[in-house]
Amino acid sequence: MSRAINLDATLAHVTDMCAKHAAVISVIEPLQSGGTRVVLLNAHDTAVITRAYGNKVLTGAVQRMPIRPRH
């Protein structure tokens, strides 16, 4: 199971939800297509947050922010 989840929620909401469930965030970033991508420390935390968000988990392709500006 991947530790990364794409969610239809704001960065602040995801951070708060992870804190509420004691899920440790490894990396978090806003998605260019809307929503938030979060990578959690372990598969257990990922499963907990996935269940907590239910139908707000984004499936399929999402557009991430570019790491480097294009020249």
FIFI-554762 format. One record per residue: residue number from 1; residue in one letter; x, z, y of N, C-alpha, C in turn. Coordinates in nm, 4 decimals, decimal comma. Example, Ala and Ser with C-alpha at 12.3 -4.5 7.8 and 13.67 -1.06 7.14 Angstrom:
// residues 2
pos: 1	code: A	nxx: 1,3190	nzz: 0,7800	nyy: -0,5690	caxx: 1,2300	cazz: 0,7800	cayy: -0,4500	cxx: 1,3200	czz: 0,7800	cyy: -0,3300
pos: 2	code: S	nxx: 1,2850	nzz: 0,7080	nyy: -0,2250	caxx: 1,3670	cazz: 0,7140	cayy: -0,1060	cxx: 1,2900	czz: 0,7870	cyy: 0,0030
//
This chain:
// residues 71
pos: 1	code: M	nxx: 0,0844	nzz: 0,0000	nyy: -0,1181	caxx: 0,0000	cazz: 0,0000	cayy: 0,0000	cxx: 0,0887	czz: 0,0000	cyy: 0,1242
pos: 2	code: S	nxx: 0,0517	nzz: -0,0821	nyy: 0,2181	caxx: 0,1241	cazz: -0,0874	cayy: 0,3446	cxx: 0,0941	czz: 0,0379	cyy: 0,4261
pos: 3	code: R	nxx: 0,1906	nzz: 0,0805	nyy: 0,5041	caxx: 0,1702	cazz: 0,1961	cayy: 0,5918	cxx: 0,1166	czz: 0,1526	cyy: 0,7276
pos: 4	code: A	nxx: 0,1036	nzz: 0,0217	nyy: 0,7511	caxx: 0,0559	cazz: -0,0315	cayy: 0,8788	cxx: -0,0948	czz: -0,0553	cyy: 0,8743
pos: 5	code: I	nxx: -0,1616	nzz: -0,0202	nyy: 0,9826	caxx: -0,3062	cazz: -0,0424	cayy: 0,9951	cxx: -0,3325	czz: -0,1004	cyy: 1,1336
pos: 6	code: N	nxx: -0,4201	nzz: -0,1997	nyy: 1,1395	caxx: -0,4668	cazz: -0,2551	cayy: 1,2659	cxx: -0,6075	czz: -0,2011	cyy: 1,2891
pos: 7	code: L	nxx: -0,6280	nzz: -0,1409	nyy: 1,4062	caxx: -0,7544	cazz: -0,0728	cayy: 1,4337	cxx: -0,8192	czz: -0,1234	cyy: 1,5619
pos: 8	code: D	nxx: -0,9504	nzz: -0,1270	nyy: 1,5617	caxx: -1,0275	cazz: -0,1613	cayy: 1,6816	cxx: -1,0497	czz: -0,0319	cyy: 1,7597
pos: 9	code: A	nxx: -0,9417	nzz: 0,0147	nyy: 1,8234	caxx: -0,9451	cazz: 0,1394	cayy: 1,9007	cxx: -0,8287	czz: 0,1377	cyy: 1,9990
pos: 10	code: T	nxx: -0,8402	nzz: 0,2188	nyy: 2,1020	caxx: -0,7332	cazz: 0,2254	cayy: 2,2021	cxx: -0,6145	czz: 0,3036	cyy: 2,1468
pos: 11	code: L	nxx: -0,5012	nzz: 0,2833	nyy: 2,2097	caxx: -0,3792	cazz: 0,3544	cayy: 2,1745	cxx: -0,4013	czz: 0,5057	cyy: 2,1823
pos: 12	code: A	nxx: -0,4660	nzz: 0,5510	nyy: 2,2897	caxx: -0,4914	cazz: 0,6940	cayy: 2,3083	cxx: -0,5832	czz: 0,7495	cyy: 2,1995
pos: 13	code: H	nxx: -0,6861	nzz: 0,6738	nyy: 2,1627	caxx: -0,7800	cazz: 0,7200	cayy: 2,0601	cxx: -0,7101	czz: 0,7317	cyy: 1,9250
pos: 14	code: V	nxx: -0,6271	nzz: 0,6343	nyy: 1,8919	caxx: -0,5544	cazz: 0,6378	cayy: 1,7646	cxx: -0,4576	czz: 0,7565	cyy: 1,7625
pos: 15	code: T	nxx: -0,3878	nzz: 0,7785	nyy: 1,8716	caxx: -0,2958	cazz: 0,8916	cayy: 1,8812	cxx: -0,3703	czz: 1,0235	cyy: 1,8616
pos: 16	code: D	nxx: -0,4843	nzz: 1,0376	nyy: 1,9273	caxx: -0,5653	cazz: 1,1592	cayy: 1,9136	cxx: -0,6171	czz: 1,1774	cyy: 1,7711
pos: 17	code: M	nxx: -0,6644	nzz: 1,0685	nyy: 1,7108	caxx: -0,7176	cazz: 1,0757	cayy: 1,5741	cxx: -0,6074	czz: 1,1139	cyy: 1,4753
pos: 18	code: C	nxx: -0,4888	nzz: 1,0589	nyy: 1,4924	caxx: -0,3772	cazz: 1,0933	cayy: 1,4044	cxx: -0,3401	czz: 1,2407	cyy: 1,4201
pos: 19	code: A	nxx: -0,3397	nzz: 1,2900	nyy: 1,5418	caxx: -0,3103	cazz: 1,4314	cayy: 1,5655	cxx: -0,4166	czz: 1,5201	cyy: 1,5000
pos: 20	code: K	nxx: -0,5425	nzz: 1,4806	nyy: 1,5127	caxx: -0,6536	cazz: 1,5571	cayy: 1,4538	cxx: -0,6395	czz: 1,5686	cyy: 1,3027
pos: 21	code: H	nxx: -0,5897	nzz: 1,4614	nyy: 1,2391	caxx: -0,5763	cazz: 1,4589	cayy: 1,0933	cxx: -0,4341	czz: 1,4902	cyy: 1,0465
pos: 22	code: A	nxx: -0,3479	nzz: 1,5317	nyy: 1,1383	caxx: -0,2077	cazz: 1,5651	cayy: 1,1070	cxx: -0,1356	czz: 1,4489	cyy: 1,0394
pos: 23	code: A	nxx: -0,1688	nzz: 1,3273	nyy: 1,0803	caxx: -0,1041	cazz: 1,2064	cayy: 1,0287	cxx: 0,0121	czz: 1,1722	cyy: 1,1219
pos: 24	code: V	nxx: 0,1304	nzz: 1,1580	nyy: 1,0659	caxx: 0,2504	cazz: 1,1363	cayy: 1,1460	cxx: 0,2704	czz: 0,9867	cyy: 1,1724
pos: 25	code: I	nxx: 0,2793	nzz: 0,9519	nyy: 1,3009	caxx: 0,2973	cazz: 0,8130	cayy: 1,3429	cxx: 0,4453	czz: 0,7778	cyy: 1,3419
pos: 26	code: S	nxx: 0,4757	nzz: 0,6643	nyy: 1,2800	caxx: 0,6120	cazz: 0,6119	cayy: 1,2820	cxx: 0,6289	czz: 0,5173	cyy: 1,4008
pos: 27	code: V	nxx: 0,5346	nzz: 0,4229	nyy: 1,4137	caxx: 0,5350	cazz: 0,3252	cayy: 1,5234	cxx: 0,3905	czz: 0,2990	cyy: 1,5638
pos: 28	code: I	nxx: 0,3681	nzz: 0,2831	nyy: 1,6938	caxx: 0,2349	cazz: 0,2481	cayy: 1,7430	cxx: 0,2511	czz: 0,1474	cyy: 1,8553
pos: 29	code: E	nxx: 0,1629	nzz: 0,0475	nyy: 1,8585	caxx: 0,1711	cazz: -0,0554	cayy: 1,9625	cxx: 0,0336	czz: -0,1157	cyy: 1,9877
pos: 30	code: P	nxx: 0,0073	nzz: -0,1552	nyy: 2,1121	caxx: -0,1184	cazz: -0,2254	cayy: 2,1397	cxx: -0,1095	czz: -0,3670	cyy: 2,0828
pos: 31	code: L	nxx: -0,2230	nzz: -0,4211	nyy: 2,0445	caxx: -0,2286	cazz: -0,5588	cayy: 1,9960	cxx: -0,2692	czz: -0,6508	cyy: 2,1094
pos: 32	code: Q	nxx: -0,2079	nzz: -0,7665	nyy: 2,1143	caxx: -0,2410	cazz: -0,8638	cayy: 2,2177	cxx: -0,3854	czz: -0,9113	cyy: 2,2015
pos: 33	code: S	nxx: -0,4321	nzz: -0,9179	nyy: 2,0782	caxx: -0,5685	cazz: -0,9619	cayy: 2,0519	cxx: -0,6711	czz: -0,8503	cyy: 2,0689
pos: 34	code: G	nxx: -0,6251	nzz: -0,7311	nyy: 2,1083	caxx: -0,7151	cazz: -0,6173	cayy: 2,1283	cxx: -0,7048	czz: -0,5196	cyy: 2,0137
pos: 35	code: G	nxx: -0,7004	nzz: -0,3938	nyy: 2,0452	caxx: -0,6884	cazz: -0,2911	cayy: 1,9425	cxx: -0,5476	czz: -0,2349	cyy: 1,9379
pos: 36	code: T	nxx: -0,5175	nzz: -0,1676	nyy: 1,8275	caxx: -0,3905	cazz: -0,0981	cayy: 1,8128	cxx: -0,3370	czz: -0,1169	cyy: 1,6722
pos: 37	code: R	nxx: -0,2064	nzz: -0,1350	nyy: 1,6630	caxx: -0,1379	cazz: -0,1374	cayy: 1,5333	cxx: -0,0618	czz: -0,0071	cyy: 1,5224
pos: 38	code: V	nxx: -0,0815	nzz: 0,0636	nyy: 1,4115	caxx: -0,0120	cazz: 0,1897	cayy: 1,3882	cxx: 0,0522	czz: 0,1858	cyy: 1,2499
pos: 39	code: V	nxx: 0,1759	nzz: 0,2314	nyy: 1,2441	caxx: 0,2463	cazz: 0,2480	cayy: 1,1168	cxx: 0,2648	czz: 0,3975	cyy: 1,0982
pos: 40	code: L	nxx: 0,2137	nzz: 0,4474	nyy: 0,9869	caxx: 0,2211	cazz: 0,5907	cayy: 0,9611	cxx: 0,3372	czz: 0,6230	cyy: 0,8678
pos: 41	code: L	nxx: 0,3745	nzz: 0,7483	nyy: 0,8628	caxx: 0,4928	cazz: 0,7910	cayy: 0,7902	cxx: 0,4802	czz: 0,7735	cyy: 0,6391
pos: 42	code: N	nxx: 0,3599	nzz: 0,7892	nyy: 0,5853	caxx: 0,3444	cazz: 0,7766	cayy: 0,4405	cxx: 0,2078	czz: 0,7193	cyy: 0,4050
pos: 43	code: A	nxx: 0,1933	nzz: 0,6811	nyy: 0,2783	caxx: 0,0699	cazz: 0,6168	cayy: 0,2310	cxx: -0,0493	czz: 0,7123	cyy: 0,2356
pos: 44	code: H	nxx: -0,0260	nzz: 0,8406	nyy: 0,2141	caxx: -0,1363	cazz: 0,9374	cayy: 0,2204	cxx: -0,1976	czz: 0,9409	cyy: 0,3600
pos: 45	code: D	nxx: -0,1130	nzz: 0,9503	nyy: 0,4633	caxx: -0,1627	cazz: 0,9498	cayy: 0,6011	cxx: -0,2363	czz: 0,8200	cyy: 0,6323
pos: 46	code: T	nxx: -0,1840	nzz: 0,7086	nyy: 0,5805	caxx: -0,2488	cazz: 0,5784	cayy: 0,6014	cxx: -0,3890	czz: 0,5778	cyy: 0,5415
pos: 47	code: A	nxx: -0,4033	nzz: 0,6309	nyy: 0,4217	caxx: -0,5342	cazz: 0,6365	cayy: 0,3565	cxx: -0,6311	czz: 0,7251	cyy: 0,4346
pos: 48	code: V	nxx: -0,5831	nzz: 0,8373	nyy: 0,4854	caxx: -0,6679	cazz: 0,9293	cayy: 0,5620	cxx: -0,7193	czz: 0,8614	cyy: 0,6890
pos: 49	code: I	nxx: -0,6310	nzz: 0,7970	nyy: 0,7630	caxx: -0,6715	cazz: 0,7322	cayy: 0,8886	cxx: -0,7592	czz: 0,6108	cyy: 0,8608
pos: 50	code: T	nxx: -0,7303	nzz: 0,5369	nyy: 0,7553	caxx: -0,8153	cazz: 0,4227	cayy: 0,7184	cxx: -0,9575	czz: 0,4690	cyy: 0,6899
pos: 51	code: R	nxx: -0,9722	nzz: 0,5775	nyy: 0,6156	caxx: -1,1063	cazz: 0,6319	cayy: 0,5881	cxx: -1,1727	czz: 0,6816	cyy: 0,7162
pos: 52	code: A	nxx: -1,0952	nzz: 0,7446	nyy: 0,8034	caxx: -1,1512	cazz: 0,7995	cayy: 0,9276	cxx: -1,2061	czz: 0,6886	cyy: 1,0175
pos: 53	code: Y	nxx: -1,1403	nzz: 0,5729	nyy: 1,0189	caxx: -1,1849	cazz: 0,4628	cayy: 1,1056	cxx: -1,2872	czz: 0,3718	cyy: 1,0396
pos: 54	code: G	nxx: -1,2983	nzz: 0,3742	nyy: 0,9101	caxx: -1,4006	cazz: 0,2969	cayy: 0,8399	cxx: -1,4043	czz: 0,1508	cyy: 0,8793
pos: 55	code: N	nxx: -1,5170	nzz: 0,1068	nyy: 0,9376	caxx: -1,5342	cazz: -0,0349	cayy: 0,9712	cxx: -1,4583	czz: -0,0761	cyy: 1,0981
pos: 56	code: K	nxx: -1,3843	nzz: 0,0135	nyy: 1,1602	caxx: -1,3030	cazz: -0,0218	cayy: 1,2769	cxx: -1,1627	czz: -0,0668	cyy: 1,2365
pos: 57	code: V	nxx: -1,1357	nzz: -0,0702	nyy: 1,1053	caxx: -1,0093	cazz: -0,1240	cayy: 1,0563	cxx: -1,0189	czz: -0,2759	cyy: 1,0635
pos: 58	code: L	nxx: -0,9238	nzz: -0,3374	nyy: 1,1328	caxx: -0,9235	cazz: -0,4825	cayy: 1,1482	cxx: -0,8611	czz: -0,5468	cyy: 1,0248
pos: 59	code: T	nxx: -0,9291	nzz: -0,6469	nyy: 0,9720	caxx: -0,8758	cazz: -0,7218	cayy: 0,8596	cxx: -0,8446	czz: -0,8629	cyy: 0,9065
pos: 60	code: G	nxx: -0,7592	nzz: -0,9296	nyy: 0,8354	caxx: -0,7225	cazz: -1,0655	cayy: 0,8750	cxx: -0,6106	czz: -1,0640	cyy: 0,9777
pos: 61	code: A	nxx: -0,5859	nzz: -1,1801	nyy: 1,0334	caxx: -0,4744	cazz: -1,1973	cayy: 1,1274	cxx: -0,5065	czz: -1,1348	cyy: 1,2635
pos: 62	code: V	nxx: -0,4051	nzz: -1,0732	nyy: 1,3206	caxx: -0,4140	cazz: -1,0189	cayy: 1,4561	cxx: -0,2949	czz: -1,0728	cyy: 1,5337
pos: 63	code: Q	nxx: -0,3066	nzz: -1,0721	nyy: 1,6634	caxx: -0,1985	cazz: -1,1214	cayy: 1,7475	cxx: -0,1235	czz: -1,0027	cyy: 1,8056
pos: 64	code: R	nxx: 0,0043	nzz: -0,9879	nyy: 1,7641	caxx: 0,0873	cazz: -0,8781	cayy: 1,8132	cxx: 0,1571	czz: -0,9184	cyy: 1,9421
pos: 65	code: M	nxx: 0,1989	nzz: -0,8181	nyy: 2,0176	caxx: 0,2740	cazz: -0,8426	cayy: 2,1407	cxx: 0,4103	czz: -0,9007	cyy: 2,1040
pos: 66	code: P	nxx: 0,4580	nzz: -0,9973	nyy: 2,1816	caxx: 0,5911	cazz: -1,0504	cayy: 2,1522	cxx: 0,6982	czz: -0,9430	cyy: 2,1771
pos: 67	code: I	nxx: 0,7979	nzz: -0,9424	nyy: 2,0902	caxx: 0,9058	cazz: -0,8436	cayy: 2,1038	cxx: 0,9970	czz: -0,8813	cyy: 2,2198
pos: 68	code: R	nxx: 1,0263	nzz: -1,0083	nyy: 2,2323	caxx: 1,1125	cazz: -1,0551	cayy: 2,3404	cxx: 1,0370	czz: -1,1583	cyy: 2,4252
pos: 69	code: P	nxx: 1,0615	nzz: -1,1575	nyy: 2,5528	caxx: 0,9976	cazz: -1,2594	cayy: 2,6362	cxx: 1,0489	czz: -1,3984	cyy: 2,5984
pos: 70	code: R	nxx: 0,9603	nzz: -1,4937	nyy: 2,6004	caxx: 0,9994	cazz: -1,6310	cayy: 2,5699	cxx: 1,0620	czz: -1,6937	cyy: 2,6920
pos: 71	code: H	nxx: 1,1637	nzz: -1,7753	nyy: 2,6725	caxx: 1,2328	cazz: -1,8412	cayy: 2,7840	cxx: 1,1931	czz: -1,9857	cyy: 2,7932
//
